[in-house]
Amino acid sequence: MPAADACRWHRWLGMQQLGNCAAPARFFAVGSGDSFNNVASAFRMVSPMESVPVHYVDSAAELQTLISALAGHSIVGLDTEFISEGRYEPALCLVQVSTEKDIWILDPLAVTELDEFWRVLLADDRELVTVAPRQEIRFCAKFAGRAPSRVFDLQIAAGLVGYSYPLSHTNLVLRVLGQKIHGGESFTDWRRRPLTPLQVKYAGDDVRYLIEMRKRLLRRAEQMNRREWILDECARLTQAVMEDQEKWRISGSARLGRRHLAVLREVWRWRDRVAQQMNTPAARVLGDSMLIEVARRSPQTIEDLFAIRGLDRRLLRGAEQEIVKAVKEAQALAEQDLPSNERRDDPPQVSILAKLLSVAANGLAAEHGVDPALLATTADLQEFVRWFLGQDGTGKPTLMQGWRADIIANPLLGFLQGDRCMRVGNVKRANPLVFDEWQKLPQG
């Protein structure tokens, strides 16, 4: 084996030791010409979940068996398969759940009476283990009327204990467990029946390793004293999904004044209502670029509306009067009720300081083994600067709360207050930046 590959191989083994890989391993003879990728695939951890059976649920009797099986488990893996193309709301096609003993694939196209299933799944004492669970949380809210009491997002957990964020499910299984799984069914049409054996295997593998990865990541988190970080961040994600705000600030809106932003918001709401009623993507009702142009021109009459180049009467389906009404309602708003345009109203130092702090945040993330995307987004840093300048009256910014404050608050405050400086230390370290107290030069 070449020296460079040998170094990578030993580093990979070290990662497995960090994760406390307790599962037995299969070892294979490795020739001197094998590359790191060949060796890594040969060294494969044998998971106890490989032999867990998969049950396909497409009848009321099998559903009752599933519901009874869930009752005795406080930790349950969850994933869904759905179709979102050409629709306002995704169509649920499969629900996969797993325990330490079984894997279940529930077919909601065959079994439609699922109220009891959702109620049992969302029992107060149950934690749902997922990967990127935004859509799963929305399905729970839609079919059970509420969010899960506890969600454990493996992407977040991995990002807080030294892995990249966000890792795909396939890469999580590979990095955390050393397992390689098939990942080629992402674009399959899950509405078609019957499912092929490969589709069933893919759906089962989506939940097969969730609980085992949770154990491994929590073990590592406890060694790093970060269990509460993970639980707090997962709870924050659930709350954010449930409080998902209207996303009317579309591309191009930053160039609009406050009055035109109000028009954009009202016309966007009209478009969203129509799209929801028709169960069609909002862009098919009226495209984003046309929304911006309507907001910019703010037409007062139907004639004004159709004077906008590219606006097709057929797209509006007779709703032109509703659009003009939305424009007038926005223009009638009092000044204090107009939406803000933070980017337009920001003084120039907000952008400059946020860019400077992003360098510091990336260094702090590397120092603490947290993915930068989880620690501080550009919006978080801008919010922090506005708060420091006294321009944000909404209370403590995100970076001054919870585990983020433990890592980032004092250094960033020190920079903005002029008490700290940042320099390059050892360029060979993962974090080459050094944060020092600022020593003012004596007056001459």
N, C-alpha and C positions, 0 to 999 in steps of 0.2 A: 504494500500500500504506500503511495507517495506520502512524503512527510506532511504536506499541507492537508491531505485527506485524513491522515492519522490524527492531526490536531483537531480537525472538525469532528471526527468520530468521538474522541475523548470528551470534547465539549458537549456533544449530544448526550453521551452517557451521563455527564455531570448534571445536565438538565433533568434527566430522568430521576437521578438521586435526589435532586432538590424537590422534585414532586413526590418523593417517597413512594416510588412505584413498588407496591407490595406484591403485585401479581407475579406468578412464576413466568420465566422467560424461556423461549426456545432459542438455542444457539446453533448456528450453522457454521461450517468451515468456510473461511473467507480467503480467497486467493490473493496474492500480492498485487494483482492487476485490477482488483475490484475498486470501483469508485465509492465515494461516501454515500451517494444515493443508493447504490446497490447494497452496501453494507447496512444502511439504515433500514431498508426494506426487509433484509434478512433477519435483522434483530427486531423481532415483533413481539410485543407484550401480548400474552394470551389473556383475554378478558373473560371473567366468569359469565358476562352477559352474552357471549357468543352463542351459548347453548339455550338461551331463554326462548321459549316457544312464542310464535306469533298467532294470534287468534283474530280471524276476520269476522266482524259483527255486522250482519245484514238481515237480522230478524229480531222480533220483539223478545223472543226467548233468550237469544244470545245477549241482547242488551241487558236483560235482567241479571244474567250471569256476570256481566261486566260491572254493573252497578254494585252487586254484592261483593265482588272482588275488590273494588276500590275502598269499600268501607273500612277495611282494616289497615289502610296505609296512610300515613301522614305526609309522606313525600311521594309525589307523582310526577313523572315526566309528561310533558305536553307539547304537541306540535300539530299543525294543521296543513292541509293542502287546499288551495283555493285558486280560483280563476278571477283575475281582476281586469283583464283586457276587455275593452268595449263596455265597461259597466261603471256606474257611479259607486256602488258598493260591491266588494268582492263576493263571489259565490262560493260558499263553503262546500268542499267536495269530499274531504276526509278529515277525521279527527283521530290522531294517534296518541295513545296514553301508555305509559309504562310504569311498572313497579319493579321491585327487585326480583320478582318471580315470573312475571308475565308481560307480554306486549300485546296491546289490543289495537286493532284498526277498525274504527267505527265508520260505517258508510251512511252518511246522513241523507243520501239520495234514495236509499232503500228503507231506512228506518227514520221516519219523520217525526215521531212523537218523542222528543228528547228533553222535555222539561225536567223530568226526574234526574236524568243523567247530568245536566248542567247544575242542578241544585246540589247533587252529591259531590260532583267534581269541585265545586266552590265551597265546600264545608269550611267553617271558620278556622278549624285546626289544621288545615291542609296547606302545604307549600307546593306550588307548581314550578317545576324546573324546566326552563325553556332556553331557546337561543333567539335573541332579537324578538321579543314577544309582543311588539306593538299590536300586530294584527290579532294575535291570540287574546290579548286583553280586550280589544274591541269586540271580538266575537263573544267573549264572556259577558261584556256589558250588554250586548244586543240580545243574547239568548237567555241570560240569567238575570239581567237587570242590574248587575253590579260587577265591579272588578274583583279579581281574586284577592283574598285577604293577604296572601304572601306570594310573591313571585321571586324566583331566583334566576336571574339572567346570567348564563354562563359567559357571554361575551363581556359583561361588566366585571364579573368575578375574575376572569383571566386578565383583563386590562389593569386590574388593581393589584395583581400579584406578580407582575413582571412580564406578562405576555403582551403581544400587540393587540390593539383594539381598532376596529372590530374584526375578529377572526371569523371566517365562515364556519359552519358546522363541520364540514369535512376537515378543515385545518385545525379546529379545536380538538377533534378526536385524535388527529395525528400528533399534534403537539403535546397534548395533555396525557394521552394514554398510549401513544405509539401505535395506534391502530390505523390501518388504511381502509377506507370504505369507498364504495361506489358512489359517485356523485353526478351521474349523467342524466337524471330525469327532471331537472329543474324546469324545463320548458315543455313538459308533457301536458296533454290535455286530460286533466284529472276528472273531467265530467264523463268521459267515455267508459262504458262498461261492456264486457268484463275487463277488470284490470289484468295486466299480464303478470306472470310470476316475478319479472324484474321490477315492475312498479310496486308490487307488494313488498318485495325485499327492500327496495329503496325507502318506502314509507315506514317500514319497521325499523330500519337502521337509523332513521331520523330521531327515534326516541330510545333506541337500544342502549346507548352509552350515556344518556343524560345524567342519571342518578350517580353513576360511577364517576363521571367528571365532576359533579358537585362535591362528592366526598374528597376527591383528590385536590381540588382547588380550595376547599375549606380547610383541609389539613395544612396546606401551604399558607393560607391566610392566617390561621391561628399561630403558625410559627412567626409570622411577620406582624402579629397583633392587628390584623386588618379585617377580622370577621365583621365587626360593626360597620366598617366602611362599606363593605359589600351590601349588607342588609339595608343600610340607609340609602345607598345609591339605587338599589332595586326598588325600594319604596318610592323614591323620588321619580323614577321612570314611570311607575304605575300611575302616580298622581298626575304627571305631565300628560300621559295619554288620555286620562279621564277628563282633564281640563284643557284638552287640545283646543287652542284658540283658532279663530277664523284666520285663514292664511290668505288674506286679501292683499297683503304687501307683496305683489308679484314683481317680476323683473321689469324694470323701467319706472317703478313707482317712486324711487328716490329722487327723481327729477321733478316731481310734482309738488306744487305748493299745498298748503293745508286744506284749502277749500276744494281743490281738485282731488286731493286724497279722499275727502269726504264723498265726493261723487264716485270715485273708484270703489270705495267700500260699499256704497248702496247698490251700484250696478253689479258688483261682484256677488252680493247677497241675492240679488234677483237671479243671476245666472246659476248660483248654487241651488236655489229652490227648484228651478226648472230642471236642472240636471238630476236632482234627487227624484223628482216626480217621474221623470222619463227613464230613470236608471241608466243613464248614459254618461260618459266622461264629460266634465264641464267644458273642456275645450271644444267639444262638438257643438255646444250651444253657441258659444262665442269665444273666440281665441283670446289669449292674453294680450297680444299686441293690439287687437281691436278694443279691448277693455281700456287700455291706456289711452288710446286715441279718443274714445268716447269721453273719458274723464277729462282729458286735456281740452277738448272742444266744448264740453258741457252743453249739448244741444237743447234748445228750449222748445222746439217743435219737432214733429215727425219729419217735416221737410229738412230741417237742420240736421237731423239724425242721418237721413239718407244722402245728405250732401257729403258725408264722409266716404272717401274713396275706398272701395273694396268691401263695403258693408252690403251684404246680400239680403234682400228682403226674405228670400226663402229660408235663410237660417233662423230668422226671428219668428217665423210661423205666427205672424199676427201679434207679436208681443211688443211692437215698437212703442205703443202707448205706455206700457209698463216701464220701459227704459226711461222715457222722458219724465214719467212721474218720479222715478228713483232719482234722477238728476235734480229735479226741483226740490225734492225732500232734502237732499244733501245741501242744496244752496240755501235752504231756509234755516239751517242749523245756526245756533248762536256761536259766537267766536270760541267760547270756552268748551264747546262740545265738539269742536273739530279735532280730528286725529293729529298727533304730532308727527313730524318728520325728523326723527332724531339725527339721521345722517346729514340732512340738509341744515339743521339748526346747530349742529356741533361746531364748537370753535376748532380751529386747526390743530390745537395741541392734543385733542382727544385721539385723533388718528396717529399722530407722531408718537405719543406716549404709549398707546396700545401696542404699536409695532415694537417699541423698545422692550416693553414688558413681556411680549411674546417670546423673545429670545431668552429672557430670564426664566419664564415659565417652562420652556422646553428643557433648559438646564436643570431646573428643580425636579421636573418629571423624571429625567434620566437618573438623577441622584437618588430618588426615592423608589425607583422601579415601578413607576406608574405611567401608562401611556399618555402622551401629551393631549390627545384628543379628549380624554376623560377629565384631565385636570383643569384645562382652561381653553375655551373656545375664543375666537376673536370677539364675538359678542359679549362673552363674560368679561374679557379684558377691557373692552370699551365701557361696559357698565361700571366696572371698578373705577376707571379714570373719571367718569362722570360723577360718581359718588364722591370721590376724593375732592373734585372741584366744586362740590356742592350743587351740582346740576340735576341730581337724581333724588327726588323726594320719596321714593318708594321703599325706603328702609335699607337694611344691610344688603349689599350685593351678594351674588352667589359665592364669590371667592372669599367672602368673610364668614362663611357658614360651614359647619360640619368638618369633614375630613380635609376638604380643600383648604380651609383656613389653617389647619395644622401644618400644612406644607408651604403654603404660598403667601399667607397674609402678611407676616412680619417682613419677609424680604421685599415684597412689592411696596409696602408702605415705606420701608426704609429707602428704597430708590426714589419714590416720589417726594419724600421729605428731605432728600439730600443727605441722609445719614449713612447710606451704603453705596458701594460701588461694585462693579462686576469686571473681572479681568479673565484672561485666558491663563489657565494653569498648565496641567499636563495634557497635551493634545492627544495622547494615546489612551486616555481614559474615556469611558462611555460618556461621562459628563466632564468636558474639559474646562468648564467655567468655574470660577472661584468667586465667592461673595464675601467681601471684606467690609469692615467698618471704614467709613470715610475719614481720613486724617486730613484735616484742613491745614494748609501751609501757614506757618507763622507770619504775622504781618511784619514787613521790613521797617 
